Amino acid sequence: APLQLRELVNCRWAEEVTQQLDTLQLCNLTKHEENEKDKCENHHEKLSVFCWTCTKCICHQCALWGGMHGGHTFKPLAEIYEQHVTKVNEEVAKLRRRLMELISLVQEVVR
């Protein structure tokens, strides 16, 4: 049946819902792009190995079948990630301690 203009209802929250849907679509696109960044350019597989020699993340096929990485040293990417997280946390702790020292010095100067 044809739709008449007088039969339409003015929905005040339609614009808000539309904006939320647009935001969800943008989030999904961003997640998809992030997933693509986590894949090997050559083999389109998940990056799971760290080439210590090149200091680069690669997939297991790049590590196994050589090519550019023949004779290189490899480590599991998860292990390297954990090492970096630990190092960053240690540095953050140092910075927090230094911040507390500086705050204390500023308070001393104010007194």
Chimera marker file (.cmm) of the C-alpha trace (Angstrom):
<marker_set name="trace">
<marker id="1" x="0.000" y="0.000" z="0.000" r="1" g="1" b="0" radius="0.5"/>
<marker id="2" x="1.243" y="3.482" z="-0.708" r="1" g="1" b="0" radius="0.5"/>
<marker id="3" x="2.451" y="5.487" z="2.263" r="1" g="1" b="0" radius="0.5"/>
<marker id="4" x="0.828" y="8.865" z="2.845" r="1" g="1" b="0" radius="0.5"/>
<marker id="5" x="2.701" y="11.753" z="4.493" r="1" g="1" b="0" radius="0.5"/>
<marker id="6" x="-0.099" y="12.204" z="7.073" r="1" g="1" b="0" radius="0.5"/>
<marker id="7" x="0.433" y="8.580" z="8.204" r="1" g="1" b="0" radius="0.5"/>
<marker id="8" x="4.028" y="9.241" z="9.252" r="1" g="1" b="0" radius="0.5"/>
<marker id="9" x="4.765" y="9.828" z="12.915" r="1" g="1" b="0" radius="0.5"/>
<marker id="10" x="7.354" y="12.373" z="14.001" r="1" g="1" b="0" radius="0.5"/>
<marker id="11" x="9.867" y="10.379" z="16.035" r="1" g="1" b="0" radius="0.5"/>
<marker id="12" x="11.883" y="12.734" z="18.246" r="1" g="1" b="0" radius="0.5"/>
<marker id="13" x="14.573" y="10.193" z="19.142" r="1" g="1" b="0" radius="0.5"/>
<marker id="14" x="15.139" y="8.866" z="15.615" r="1" g="1" b="0" radius="0.5"/>
<marker id="15" x="18.060" y="11.238" z="15.055" r="1" g="1" b="0" radius="0.5"/>
<marker id="16" x="19.709" y="10.095" z="18.305" r="1" g="1" b="0" radius="0.5"/>
<marker id="17" x="19.284" y="6.433" z="17.357" r="1" g="1" b="0" radius="0.5"/>
<marker id="18" x="20.687" y="7.142" z="13.903" r="1" g="1" b="0" radius="0.5"/>
<marker id="19" x="23.737" y="8.828" z="15.433" r="1" g="1" b="0" radius="0.5"/>
<marker id="20" x="24.282" y="5.867" z="17.760" r="1" g="1" b="0" radius="0.5"/>
<marker id="21" x="24.061" y="3.453" z="14.812" r="1" g="1" b="0" radius="0.5"/>
<marker id="22" x="26.592" y="5.553" z="12.891" r="1" g="1" b="0" radius="0.5"/>
<marker id="23" x="28.898" y="5.470" z="15.922" r="1" g="1" b="0" radius="0.5"/>
<marker id="24" x="28.574" y="1.670" z="16.153" r="1" g="1" b="0" radius="0.5"/>
<marker id="25" x="29.384" y="1.309" z="12.466" r="1" g="1" b="0" radius="0.5"/>
<marker id="26" x="32.484" y="3.505" z="12.895" r="1" g="1" b="0" radius="0.5"/>
<marker id="27" x="33.582" y="1.386" z="15.869" r="1" g="1" b="0" radius="0.5"/>
<marker id="28" x="33.177" y="-1.807" z="13.858" r="1" g="1" b="0" radius="0.5"/>
<marker id="29" x="35.178" y="-0.332" z="10.972" r="1" g="1" b="0" radius="0.5"/>
<marker id="30" x="37.942" y="0.731" z="13.365" r="1" g="1" b="0" radius="0.5"/>
<marker id="31" x="38.080" y="-2.753" z="14.921" r="1" g="1" b="0" radius="0.5"/>
<marker id="32" x="38.251" y="-4.300" z="11.453" r="1" g="1" b="0" radius="0.5"/>
<marker id="33" x="41.122" y="-1.964" z="10.501" r="1" g="1" b="0" radius="0.5"/>
<marker id="34" x="42.934" y="-2.842" z="13.741" r="1" g="1" b="0" radius="0.5"/>
<marker id="35" x="42.514" y="-6.545" z="12.972" r="1" g="1" b="0" radius="0.5"/>
<marker id="36" x="44.021" y="-5.956" z="9.535" r="1" g="1" b="0" radius="0.5"/>
<marker id="37" x="47.026" y="-4.209" z="11.134" r="1" g="1" b="0" radius="0.5"/>
<marker id="38" x="47.615" y="-7.356" z="13.213" r="1" g="1" b="0" radius="0.5"/>
<marker id="39" x="48.006" y="-9.502" z="10.089" r="1" g="1" b="0" radius="0.5"/>
<marker id="40" x="51.018" y="-10.257" z="7.929" r="1" g="1" b="0" radius="0.5"/>
<marker id="41" x="51.155" y="-8.233" z="4.730" r="1" g="1" b="0" radius="0.5"/>
<marker id="42" x="52.401" y="-11.260" z="2.778" r="1" g="1" b="0" radius="0.5"/>
<marker id="43" x="50.385" y="-14.146" z="4.231" r="1" g="1" b="0" radius="0.5"/>
<marker id="44" x="47.413" y="-12.349" z="5.850" r="1" g="1" b="0" radius="0.5"/>
<marker id="45" x="47.915" y="-14.402" z="9.011" r="1" g="1" b="0" radius="0.5"/>
<marker id="46" x="48.039" y="-13.198" z="12.603" r="1" g="1" b="0" radius="0.5"/>
<marker id="47" x="51.396" y="-11.736" z="13.680" r="1" g="1" b="0" radius="0.5"/>
<marker id="48" x="52.630" y="-14.175" z="16.324" r="1" g="1" b="0" radius="0.5"/>
<marker id="49" x="56.431" y="-14.100" z="16.124" r="1" g="1" b="0" radius="0.5"/>
<marker id="50" x="58.949" y="-11.338" z="16.850" r="1" g="1" b="0" radius="0.5"/>
<marker id="51" x="62.026" y="-11.254" z="14.625" r="1" g="1" b="0" radius="0.5"/>
<marker id="52" x="64.725" y="-10.144" z="17.039" r="1" g="1" b="0" radius="0.5"/>
<marker id="53" x="67.145" y="-9.445" z="14.192" r="1" g="1" b="0" radius="0.5"/>
<marker id="54" x="64.767" y="-7.100" z="12.317" r="1" g="1" b="0" radius="0.5"/>
<marker id="55" x="62.924" y="-5.944" z="15.466" r="1" g="1" b="0" radius="0.5"/>
<marker id="56" x="59.691" y="-6.599" z="13.614" r="1" g="1" b="0" radius="0.5"/>
<marker id="57" x="56.497" y="-8.611" z="14.193" r="1" g="1" b="0" radius="0.5"/>
<marker id="58" x="55.960" y="-11.364" z="11.637" r="1" g="1" b="0" radius="0.5"/>
<marker id="59" x="53.695" y="-14.373" z="11.124" r="1" g="1" b="0" radius="0.5"/>
<marker id="60" x="54.820" y="-17.945" z="11.708" r="1" g="1" b="0" radius="0.5"/>
<marker id="61" x="55.028" y="-18.620" z="7.963" r="1" g="1" b="0" radius="0.5"/>
<marker id="62" x="57.522" y="-15.769" z="7.505" r="1" g="1" b="0" radius="0.5"/>
<marker id="63" x="59.585" y="-17.282" z="10.345" r="1" g="1" b="0" radius="0.5"/>
<marker id="64" x="59.352" y="-20.879" z="9.116" r="1" g="1" b="0" radius="0.5"/>
<marker id="65" x="59.772" y="-20.439" z="5.402" r="1" g="1" b="0" radius="0.5"/>
<marker id="66" x="62.601" y="-17.952" z="5.638" r="1" g="1" b="0" radius="0.5"/>
<marker id="67" x="62.855" y="-15.653" z="2.716" r="1" g="1" b="0" radius="0.5"/>
<marker id="68" x="63.749" y="-12.331" z="4.269" r="1" g="1" b="0" radius="0.5"/>
<marker id="69" x="64.140" y="-13.821" z="7.774" r="1" g="1" b="0" radius="0.5"/>
<marker id="70" x="66.403" y="-16.795" z="7.062" r="1" g="1" b="0" radius="0.5"/>
<marker id="71" x="68.916" y="-17.290" z="9.877" r="1" g="1" b="0" radius="0.5"/>
<marker id="72" x="67.305" y="-14.656" z="12.095" r="1" g="1" b="0" radius="0.5"/>
<marker id="73" x="66.540" y="-14.996" z="15.807" r="1" g="1" b="0" radius="0.5"/>
<marker id="74" x="62.865" y="-15.306" z="16.803" r="1" g="1" b="0" radius="0.5"/>
<marker id="75" x="60.874" y="-15.087" z="20.006" r="1" g="1" b="0" radius="0.5"/>
<marker id="76" x="57.160" y="-15.575" z="20.649" r="1" g="1" b="0" radius="0.5"/>
<marker id="77" x="55.387" y="-12.249" z="20.295" r="1" g="1" b="0" radius="0.5"/>
<marker id="78" x="53.480" y="-12.806" z="23.573" r="1" g="1" b="0" radius="0.5"/>
<marker id="79" x="56.785" y="-13.101" z="25.453" r="1" g="1" b="0" radius="0.5"/>
<marker id="80" x="58.136" y="-9.870" z="23.963" r="1" g="1" b="0" radius="0.5"/>
<marker id="81" x="54.822" y="-8.157" z="24.720" r="1" g="1" b="0" radius="0.5"/>
<marker id="82" x="54.977" y="-9.214" z="28.384" r="1" g="1" b="0" radius="0.5"/>
<marker id="83" x="58.561" y="-7.944" z="28.640" r="1" g="1" b="0" radius="0.5"/>
<marker id="84" x="57.529" y="-4.567" z="27.234" r="1" g="1" b="0" radius="0.5"/>
<marker id="85" x="54.503" y="-4.330" z="29.542" r="1" g="1" b="0" radius="0.5"/>
<marker id="86" x="56.722" y="-5.077" z="32.536" r="1" g="1" b="0" radius="0.5"/>
<marker id="87" x="59.263" y="-2.460" z="31.460" r="1" g="1" b="0" radius="0.5"/>
<marker id="88" x="56.562" y="0.177" z="30.876" r="1" g="1" b="0" radius="0.5"/>
<marker id="89" x="55.016" y="-0.548" z="34.301" r="1" g="1" b="0" radius="0.5"/>
<marker id="90" x="58.441" y="-0.180" z="35.956" r="1" g="1" b="0" radius="0.5"/>
<marker id="91" x="58.992" y="3.152" z="34.207" r="1" g="1" b="0" radius="0.5"/>
<marker id="92" x="55.524" y="4.357" z="35.224" r="1" g="1" b="0" radius="0.5"/>
<marker id="93" x="56.310" y="3.438" z="38.850" r="1" g="1" b="0" radius="0.5"/>
<marker id="94" x="59.569" y="5.413" z="38.648" r="1" g="1" b="0" radius="0.5"/>
<marker id="95" x="57.733" y="8.402" z="37.204" r="1" g="1" b="0" radius="0.5"/>
<marker id="96" x="55.108" y="8.243" z="39.960" r="1" g="1" b="0" radius="0.5"/>
<marker id="97" x="57.848" y="8.186" z="42.615" r="1" g="1" b="0" radius="0.5"/>
<marker id="98" x="59.569" y="11.143" z="40.968" r="1" g="1" b="0" radius="0.5"/>
<marker id="99" x="56.252" y="13.011" z="40.778" r="1" g="1" b="0" radius="0.5"/>
<marker id="100" x="55.709" y="12.465" z="44.510" r="1" g="1" b="0" radius="0.5"/>
<marker id="101" x="59.237" y="13.772" z="45.196" r="1" g="1" b="0" radius="0.5"/>
<marker id="102" x="58.564" y="16.861" z="43.092" r="1" g="1" b="0" radius="0.5"/>
<marker id="103" x="55.227" y="17.495" z="44.790" r="1" g="1" b="0" radius="0.5"/>
<marker id="104" x="56.952" y="17.206" z="48.142" r="1" g="1" b="0" radius="0.5"/>
<marker id="105" x="59.658" y="19.665" z="47.066" r="1" g="1" b="0" radius="0.5"/>
<marker id="106" x="57.067" y="22.140" z="45.773" r="1" g="1" b="0" radius="0.5"/>
<marker id="107" x="55.170" y="21.928" z="49.082" r="1" g="1" b="0" radius="0.5"/>
<marker id="108" x="58.436" y="22.527" z="50.939" r="1" g="1" b="0" radius="0.5"/>
<marker id="109" x="59.170" y="25.599" z="48.848" r="1" g="1" b="0" radius="0.5"/>
<marker id="110" x="55.639" y="26.926" z="49.447" r="1" g="1" b="0" radius="0.5"/>
<marker id="111" x="56.142" y="26.516" z="53.229" r="1" g="1" b="0" radius="0.5"/>
<link id1="1" id2="2" r="1" g="1" b="0" radius="0.2"/>
<link id1="2" id2="3" r="1" g="1" b="0" radius="0.2"/>
<link id1="3" id2="4" r="1" g="1" b="0" radius="0.2"/>
<link id1="4" id2="5" r="1" g="1" b="0" radius="0.2"/>
<link id1="5" id2="6" r="1" g="1" b="0" radius="0.2"/>
<link id1="6" id2="7" r="1" g="1" b="0" radius="0.2"/>
<link id1="7" id2="8" r="1" g="1" b="0" radius="0.2"/>
<link id1="8" id2="9" r="1" g="1" b="0" radius="0.2"/>
<link id1="9" id2="10" r="1" g="1" b="0" radius="0.2"/>
<link id1="10" id2="11" r="1" g="1" b="0" radius="0.2"/>
<link id1="11" id2="12" r="1" g="1" b="0" radius="0.2"/>
<link id1="12" id2="13" r="1" g="1" b="0" radius="0.2"/>
<link id1="13" id2="14" r="1" g="1" b="0" radius="0.2"/>
<link id1="14" id2="15" r="1" g="1" b="0" radius="0.2"/>
<link id1="15" id2="16" r="1" g="1" b="0" radius="0.2"/>
<link id1="16" id2="17" r="1" g="1" b="0" radius="0.2"/>
<link id1="17" id2="18" r="1" g="1" b="0" radius="0.2"/>
<link id1="18" id2="19" r="1" g="1" b="0" radius="0.2"/>
<link id1="19" id2="20" r="1" g="1" b="0" radius="0.2"/>
<link id1="20" id2="21" r="1" g="1" b="0" radius="0.2"/>
<link id1="21" id2="22" r="1" g="1" b="0" radius="0.2"/>
<link id1="22" id2="23" r="1" g="1" b="0" radius="0.2"/>
<link id1="23" id2="24" r="1" g="1" b="0" radius="0.2"/>
<link id1="24" id2="25" r="1" g="1" b="0" radius="0.2"/>
<link id1="25" id2="26" r="1" g="1" b="0" radius="0.2"/>
<link id1="26" id2="27" r="1" g="1" b="0" radius="0.2"/>
<link id1="27" id2="28" r="1" g="1" b="0" radius="0.2"/>
<link id1="28" id2="29" r="1" g="1" b="0" radius="0.2"/>
<link id1="29" id2="30" r="1" g="1" b="0" radius="0.2"/>
<link id1="30" id2="31" r="1" g="1" b="0" radius="0.2"/>
<link id1="31" id2="32" r="1" g="1" b="0" radius="0.2"/>
<link id1="32" id2="33" r="1" g="1" b="0" radius="0.2"/>
<link id1="33" id2="34" r="1" g="1" b="0" radius="0.2"/>
<link id1="34" id2="35" r="1" g="1" b="0" radius="0.2"/>
<link id1="35" id2="36" r="1" g="1" b="0" radius="0.2"/>
<link id1="36" id2="37" r="1" g="1" b="0" radius="0.2"/>
<link id1="37" id2="38" r="1" g="1" b="0" radius="0.2"/>
<link id1="38" id2="39" r="1" g="1" b="0" radius="0.2"/>
<link id1="39" id2="40" r="1" g="1" b="0" radius="0.2"/>
<link id1="40" id2="41" r="1" g="1" b="0" radius="0.2"/>
<link id1="41" id2="42" r="1" g="1" b="0" radius="0.2"/>
<link id1="42" id2="43" r="1" g="1" b="0" radius="0.2"/>
<link id1="43" id2="44" r="1" g="1" b="0" radius="0.2"/>
<link id1="44" id2="45" r="1" g="1" b="0" radius="0.2"/>
<link id1="45" id2="46" r="1" g="1" b="0" radius="0.2"/>
<link id1="46" id2="47" r="1" g="1" b="0" radius="0.2"/>
<link id1="47" id2="48" r="1" g="1" b="0" radius="0.2"/>
<link id1="48" id2="49" r="1" g="1" b="0" radius="0.2"/>
<link id1="49" id2="50" r="1" g="1" b="0" radius="0.2"/>
<link id1="50" id2="51" r="1" g="1" b="0" radius="0.2"/>
<link id1="51" id2="52" r="1" g="1" b="0" radius="0.2"/>
<link id1="52" id2="53" r="1" g="1" b="0" radius="0.2"/>
<link id1="53" id2="54" r="1" g="1" b="0" radius="0.2"/>
<link id1="54" id2="55" r="1" g="1" b="0" radius="0.2"/>
<link id1="55" id2="56" r="1" g="1" b="0" radius="0.2"/>
<link id1="56" id2="57" r="1" g="1" b="0" radius="0.2"/>
<link id1="57" id2="58" r="1" g="1" b="0" radius="0.2"/>
<link id1="58" id2="59" r="1" g="1" b="0" radius="0.2"/>
<link id1="59" id2="60" r="1" g="1" b="0" radius="0.2"/>
<link id1="60" id2="61" r="1" g="1" b="0" radius="0.2"/>
<link id1="61" id2="62" r="1" g="1" b="0" radius="0.2"/>
<link id1="62" id2="63" r="1" g="1" b="0" radius="0.2"/>
<link id1="63" id2="64" r="1" g="1" b="0" radius="0.2"/>
<link id1="64" id2="65" r="1" g="1" b="0" radius="0.2"/>
<link id1="65" id2="66" r="1" g="1" b="0" radius="0.2"/>
<link id1="66" id2="67" r="1" g="1" b="0" radius="0.2"/>
<link id1="67" id2="68" r="1" g="1" b="0" radius="0.2"/>
<link id1="68" id2="69" r="1" g="1" b="0" radius="0.2"/>
<link id1="69" id2="70" r="1" g="1" b="0" radius="0.2"/>
<link id1="70" id2="71" r="1" g="1" b="0" radius="0.2"/>
<link id1="71" id2="72" r="1" g="1" b="0" radius="0.2"/>
<link id1="72" id2="73" r="1" g="1" b="0" radius="0.2"/>
<link id1="73" id2="74" r="1" g="1" b="0" radius="0.2"/>
<link id1="74" id2="75" r="1" g="1" b="0" radius="0.2"/>
<link id1="75" id2="76" r="1" g="1" b="0" radius="0.2"/>
<link id1="76" id2="77" r="1" g="1" b="0" radius="0.2"/>
<link id1="77" id2="78" r="1" g="1" b="0" radius="0.2"/>
<link id1="78" id2="79" r="1" g="1" b="0" radius="0.2"/>
<link id1="79" id2="80" r="1" g="1" b="0" radius="0.2"/>
<link id1="80" id2="81" r="1" g="1" b="0" radius="0.2"/>
<link id1="81" id2="82" r="1" g="1" b="0" radius="0.2"/>
<link id1="82" id2="83" r="1" g="1" b="0" radius="0.2"/>
<link id1="83" id2="84" r="1" g="1" b="0" radius="0.2"/>
<link id1="84" id2="85" r="1" g="1" b="0" radius="0.2"/>
<link id1="85" id2="86" r="1" g="1" b="0" radius="0.2"/>
<link id1="86" id2="87" r="1" g="1" b="0" radius="0.2"/>
<link id1="87" id2="88" r="1" g="1" b="0" radius="0.2"/>
<link id1="88" id2="89" r="1" g="1" b="0" radius="0.2"/>
<link id1="89" id2="90" r="1" g="1" b="0" radius="0.2"/>
<link id1="90" id2="91" r="1" g="1" b="0" radius="0.2"/>
<link id1="91" id2="92" r="1" g="1" b="0" radius="0.2"/>
<link id1="92" id2="93" r="1" g="1" b="0" radius="0.2"/>
<link id1="93" id2="94" r="1" g="1" b="0" radius="0.2"/>
<link id1="94" id2="95" r="1" g="1" b="0" radius="0.2"/>
<link id1="95" id2="96" r="1" g="1" b="0" radius="0.2"/>
<link id1="96" id2="97" r="1" g="1" b="0" radius="0.2"/>
<link id1="97" id2="98" r="1" g="1" b="0" radius="0.2"/>
<link id1="98" id2="99" r="1" g="1" b="0" radius="0.2"/>
<link id1="99" id2="100" r="1" g="1" b="0" radius="0.2"/>
<link id1="100" id2="101" r="1" g="1" b="0" radius="0.2"/>
<link id1="101" id2="102" r="1" g="1" b="0" radius="0.2"/>
<link id1="102" id2="103" r="1" g="1" b="0" radius="0.2"/>
<link id1="103" id2="104" r="1" g="1" b="0" radius="0.2"/>
<link id1="104" id2="105" r="1" g="1" b="0" radius="0.2"/>
<link id1="105" id2="106" r="1" g="1" b="0" radius="0.2"/>
<link id1="106" id2="107" r="1" g="1" b="0" radius="0.2"/>
<link id1="107" id2="108" r="1" g="1" b="0" radius="0.2"/>
<link id1="108" id2="109" r="1" g="1" b="0" radius="0.2"/>
<link id1="109" id2="110" r="1" g="1" b="0" radius="0.2"/>
<link id1="110" id2="111" r="1" g="1" b="0" radius="0.2"/>
</marker_set>
